[in-house]
Amino acid sequence: MLAVSDVIQNERFARLYARVLELDTPTVEELASRSASSQTTVYEDVKHLVEIGVLKRVTDSQPHRYSARRVDLTIQTGEETFQITPTLLVALAQRDSNDNIELYVERHGVSGLATTIEYARAYTKSEMTARIMAREQEIPVLEAETILQELQEILLDVEDEILTELDIEALDADVDERIGE
């Protein structure tokens, strides 16, 4: 748990984890070529992430290749329960380049983002609408729609099993019908 906390609190670690997921089994050199950090810094970060168990070395010969471990932790903080998953770590890695995610985390915290990822999974599977999420989370519908769309893109990249066929109009009509009952 403390290991994952390092990744949640350090955007550079989160970005590195996300890049390893994206590239599957990269070398330090491949990671450094896509990073603003020096190769030495990337090497040290990879070493740290291996030591804490978030990354693992998958080859014994040089250059070493690394893969990301699938993180899946359930955290209870007071009355809140949320999951830490690769999707959450990738979303956190995108904070510096995605104003919508950054603003959402500023307003609702990491736990709020983790909760919203659960809504985004249902949204991506056409089991949830932004209006339902907005009502349940007591946020504006536009804010819910915006963050769900941002997270949907991440989910589709990170979690292969998510269905991509969406019928939002049918879902909205179903919600309207349920509300009218």
C-alpha positions as CSV (number, residue, x, y, z in Angstrom):
1,M,0.0,0.0,0.0
2,L,2.8,2.4,0.9
3,A,4.4,1.6,-2.5
4,V,1.3,2.6,-4.4
5,S,1.1,5.7,-2.3
6,D,4.5,6.7,-3.8
7,V,3.1,6.4,-7.3
8,I,-0.1,8.3,-6.4
9,Q,1.8,11.2,-4.8
10,N,4.6,11.5,-7.3
11,E,3.5,12.4,-10.8
12,R,6.8,11.4,-12.3
13,F,6.4,7.9,-10.9
14,A,2.8,7.8,-12.2
15,R,3.9,8.9,-15.7
16,L,6.6,6.3,-15.7
17,Y,4.2,3.6,-14.7
18,A,1.7,4.7,-17.4
19,R,4.5,4.6,-20.0
20,V,5.5,1.1,-19.0
21,L,1.9,0.0,-19.3
22,E,1.6,1.7,-22.7
23,L,4.9,0.2,-24.1
24,D,4.3,-3.2,-22.6
25,T,8.0,-4.2,-21.8
26,P,10.3,-1.3,-22.5
27,T,13.9,-0.8,-21.6
28,V,15.1,2.2,-19.5
29,E,16.5,3.7,-22.7
30,E,13.1,3.4,-24.4
31,L,11.4,5.1,-21.4
32,A,14.0,7.8,-21.3
33,S,13.6,8.6,-25.0
34,R,10.0,9.5,-24.3
35,S,10.7,11.4,-21.1
36,A,11.7,14.9,-20.1
37,S,13.9,13.3,-17.4
38,S,17.5,12.2,-17.9
39,Q,18.2,8.6,-18.5
40,T,19.9,8.5,-15.1
41,T,16.7,9.8,-13.4
42,V,14.6,7.3,-15.3
43,Y,16.9,4.5,-14.3
44,E,16.7,5.5,-10.6
45,D,12.9,5.8,-10.8
46,V,12.6,2.4,-12.5
47,K,14.9,0.9,-9.8
48,H,12.7,2.4,-7.1
49,L,9.4,1.2,-8.7
50,V,10.9,-2.3,-9.0
51,E,12.0,-2.2,-5.3
52,I,8.5,-1.3,-4.2
53,G,6.9,-3.9,-6.4
54,V,5.0,-1.7,-8.9
55,L,7.2,-2.6,-11.8
56,K,9.1,-5.9,-12.4
57,R,12.1,-6.8,-14.5
58,V,11.1,-9.4,-17.1
59,T,14.5,-10.1,-18.6
60,D,17.9,-11.2,-17.2
61,S,20.0,-10.0,-20.1
62,Q,21.0,-6.4,-20.9
63,P,19.2,-4.2,-21.7
64,H,16.7,-5.1,-19.0
65,R,13.0,-4.9,-19.9
66,Y,10.3,-4.0,-17.4
67,S,6.6,-4.5,-17.1
68,A,4.0,-2.9,-14.9
69,R,2.3,-5.0,-12.3
70,R,-1.5,-4.8,-12.3
71,V,-2.3,-2.9,-9.1
72,D,-5.7,-3.5,-7.6
73,L,-6.1,-2.3,-4.0
74,T,-9.2,-1.4,-2.1
75,I,-8.7,1.5,0.3
76,Q,-11.0,2.5,3.1
77,T,-10.6,6.0,4.4
78,G,-13.2,6.9,7.0
79,E,-16.6,6.2,5.4
80,E,-15.2,6.2,1.8
81,T,-14.0,3.0,0.0
82,F,-12.2,3.3,-3.4
83,Q,-10.0,1.2,-5.6
84,I,-6.5,1.9,-6.8
85,T,-6.1,0.4,-10.2
86,P,-3.8,0.9,-13.2
87,T,-6.5,3.2,-14.7
88,L,-6.3,5.5,-11.7
89,L,-2.5,5.6,-11.9
90,V,-2.7,6.4,-15.7
91,A,-5.3,9.1,-15.0
92,L,-3.1,10.7,-12.3
93,A,-0.2,10.5,-14.8
94,Q,-2.2,12.6,-17.2
95,R,-3.0,15.4,-14.7
96,D,-0.2,17.7,-16.0
97,S,-1.4,17.4,-19.6
98,N,-5.1,17.2,-19.0
99,D,-6.8,20.2,-17.4
100,N,-10.1,18.4,-16.9
101,I,-8.5,15.7,-14.8
102,E,-6.3,18.2,-12.9
103,L,-9.4,20.3,-12.0
104,Y,-11.4,17.3,-11.0
105,V,-8.6,16.1,-8.7
106,E,-8.3,19.6,-7.2
107,R,-12.1,19.7,-6.5
108,H,-12.6,16.1,-5.4
109,G,-9.3,14.6,-4.5
110,V,-7.7,11.3,-5.6
111,S,-10.4,9.3,-3.9
112,G,-13.1,11.3,-5.8
113,L,-11.2,10.4,-9.1
114,A,-11.1,6.8,-8.1
115,T,-14.8,6.7,-7.4
116,T,-15.5,8.4,-10.7
117,I,-13.5,5.7,-12.5
118,E,-16.0,3.2,-11.2
119,Y,-18.8,5.4,-12.7
120,A,-16.7,5.7,-15.9
121,R,-16.5,1.9,-16.2
122,A,-20.3,1.7,-16.1
123,Y,-20.6,4.7,-18.4
124,T,-18.3,3.0,-21.0
125,K,-20.4,-0.2,-20.8
126,S,-23.6,1.9,-21.3
127,E,-24.8,1.1,-17.8
128,M,-24.6,4.7,-16.5
129,T,-25.2,8.3,-17.7
130,A,-23.6,11.5,-16.7
131,R,-26.9,12.7,-15.2
132,I,-27.1,9.7,-12.8
133,M,-23.5,10.2,-11.7
134,A,-24.1,14.0,-11.3
135,R,-27.1,13.4,-9.2
136,E,-25.4,10.7,-7.0
137,Q,-22.2,12.7,-6.6
138,E,-24.0,16.0,-6.3
139,I,-22.0,17.7,-9.0
140,P,-23.1,19.6,-12.2
141,V,-24.0,17.4,-15.1
142,L,-21.5,19.1,-17.4
143,E,-18.7,18.3,-14.9
144,A,-19.8,14.7,-14.8
145,E,-20.0,14.4,-18.6
146,T,-16.6,16.0,-19.0
147,I,-14.8,13.8,-16.6
148,L,-16.6,10.6,-17.7
149,Q,-15.5,11.3,-21.3
150,E,-11.9,11.9,-20.3
151,L,-11.8,8.7,-18.2
152,Q,-13.6,6.7,-20.9
153,E,-10.6,7.3,-23.2
154,I,-8.2,6.1,-20.5
155,L,-10.3,3.1,-19.7
156,L,-10.4,2.0,-23.3
157,D,-6.6,2.3,-23.5
158,V,-5.9,0.6,-20.2
159,E,-8.7,-2.0,-19.8
160,D,-9.2,-4.1,-22.9
161,E,-12.3,-5.8,-21.7
162,I,-14.5,-2.6,-21.6
163,L,-17.2,-2.6,-24.3
164,T,-17.0,0.3,-26.7
165,E,-20.5,0.4,-28.1
166,L,-22.4,3.3,-26.5
167,D,-26.0,4.2,-26.9
168,I,-26.3,7.3,-24.7
169,E,-29.6,8.3,-26.2
170,A,-31.2,5.0,-25.2
171,L,-29.7,5.3,-21.7
172,D,-30.9,8.9,-21.3
173,A,-34.4,7.8,-22.4
174,D,-34.3,4.9,-19.9
175,V,-33.3,7.3,-17.1
176,D,-36.0,9.8,-18.1
177,E,-38.5,6.9,-18.0
178,R,-37.3,5.8,-14.5
179,I,-37.5,9.3,-13.2
180,G,-41.0,9.7,-14.5
181,E,-42.2,6.5,-12.7
